[in-house]
Amino acid sequence: MSDTANVPDWIRATAEQRGLSKALKLFPDGVKGAVEKGLKPLGTPAQGISPIASPASVFNPARFEQNK
Protein backbone atom coordinates (compact mmCIF):
# COMPACT_ATOMS: atom_id res chain seq x y z
CA MET A 1 0.00 0.00 0.00
CA SER A 2 1.27 3.48 -0.79
CA ASP A 3 0.71 6.78 0.85
CA THR A 4 -2.34 8.74 -0.31
CA ALA A 5 -0.60 12.03 0.51
CA ASN A 6 0.97 12.15 -2.98
CA VAL A 7 -2.47 12.09 -4.67
CA PRO A 8 -3.64 15.54 -5.83
CA ASP A 9 -6.87 16.91 -4.37
CA TRP A 10 -8.68 16.95 -7.72
CA ILE A 11 -8.04 13.22 -8.17
CA ARG A 12 -9.21 12.57 -4.61
CA ALA A 13 -12.41 14.59 -5.24
CA THR A 14 -13.06 12.77 -8.53
CA ALA A 15 -12.60 9.38 -6.88
CA GLU A 16 -14.95 10.28 -4.03
CA GLN A 17 -17.62 11.51 -6.47
CA ARG A 18 -17.42 8.22 -8.35
CA GLY A 19 -17.63 6.14 -5.17
CA LEU A 20 -13.98 5.05 -5.31
CA SER A 21 -12.80 6.37 -1.96
CA LYS A 22 -12.13 2.85 -0.63
CA ALA A 23 -10.16 1.95 -3.77
CA LEU A 24 -8.22 5.20 -3.44
CA LYS A 25 -7.31 4.28 0.15
CA LEU A 26 -6.16 0.78 -0.81
CA PHE A 27 -4.56 1.50 -4.20
CA PRO A 28 -3.79 5.23 -4.51
CA ASP A 29 -1.22 4.77 -7.28
CA GLY A 30 -3.60 2.61 -9.32
CA VAL A 31 -6.49 5.07 -9.03
CA LYS A 32 -4.20 8.01 -9.79
CA GLY A 33 -2.84 6.26 -12.87
CA ALA A 34 -6.32 5.28 -14.07
CA VAL A 35 -7.59 8.86 -13.74
CA GLU A 36 -4.58 10.27 -15.58
CA LYS A 37 -4.87 7.68 -18.35
CA GLY A 38 -8.63 8.19 -18.65
CA LEU A 39 -8.22 11.92 -19.21
CA LYS A 40 -5.84 11.49 -22.16
CA PRO A 41 -7.35 11.64 -25.65
CA LEU A 42 -7.62 8.34 -27.53
CA GLY A 43 -5.60 9.69 -30.40
CA THR A 44 -5.03 12.66 -32.63
CA PRO A 45 -7.84 13.58 -35.00
CA ALA A 46 -7.30 13.03 -38.71
CA GLN A 47 -5.72 15.88 -40.64
CA GLY A 48 -8.23 18.63 -41.37
CA ILE A 49 -10.87 17.36 -38.96
CA SER A 50 -11.62 19.18 -35.74
CA PRO A 51 -12.01 17.04 -32.60
CA ILE A 52 -15.51 18.50 -32.26
CA ALA A 53 -16.49 18.04 -35.92
CA SER A 54 -19.43 15.80 -35.05
CA PRO A 55 -20.81 16.54 -31.58
CA ALA A 56 -22.50 13.80 -29.63
CA SER A 57 -26.19 13.38 -30.19
CA VAL A 58 -28.58 14.44 -27.48
CA PHE A 59 -30.90 11.85 -25.99
CA ASN A 60 -34.51 12.98 -26.14
CA PRO A 61 -36.84 10.53 -24.35
CA ALA A 62 -39.91 12.30 -25.77
CA ARG A 63 -39.03 10.87 -29.19
CA PHE A 64 -39.80 7.39 -27.91
CA GLU A 65 -43.14 8.17 -26.29
CA GLN A 66 -46.21 6.97 -28.11
CA ASN A 67 -49.07 9.39 -28.62
CA LYS A 68 -52.28 8.04 -27.15
N, C-alpha and C positions, 0 to 999 in steps of 0.2 A: 504494500500500500504506500502511496506517496502522499506528500503533504498537499493539502488543498489551498495553502497560502499562495502558491504560485499561479493560481487560476484567476484570470481577470474577473472583475465584478460583472461585466456584461455577459460573460459566459455563465457565471453562476446564476444570474437572473434568468437567462434563457433556459437553463436546465431546470430551474425551479418552476418556471411557467409551464414547461412541458412535462412536469411530474418526474423529473430525473434527479431529484435531490439525493436520493439514496445511492443511485449509481455514481453521482458526482463524489459522494463521500467515499465510496469503495474504490472507484477507479477514476480519479481526477484526470490523469493523463489521457486515458482513453476517451473520456467525454470531451475534454478540451480538443483533442485531435479530431474527433468526429465533427464537432462544431466547426472547426477551422476548415476541414475538408468539405463539409456540406455547404459552406458559403462561397466556395470557389466556383467559377463558371465551368460548365461541362467542356467547353472548347471555344475556340474563336469562331465568330460567324464567318460565313463565306464572304469572299471579296465582293464589295458593293452592296451587301445586305446589312441593314441595321439590326442590332439585336432585338429591337422592338418593332420589326417590320410587320409581324402579324401578332397583334395582342391576343391574349387568351380570351376565349369566349366567356360570356357572362351567363350563368345559370339563371333561368327564369322559370320558376315552378308553375307560373300561371299558364305557360304554354302547354302543359300536360294535363290541365284540368279540363274535364268534359263539361260542355254546356248542357244544362238540364232543362 
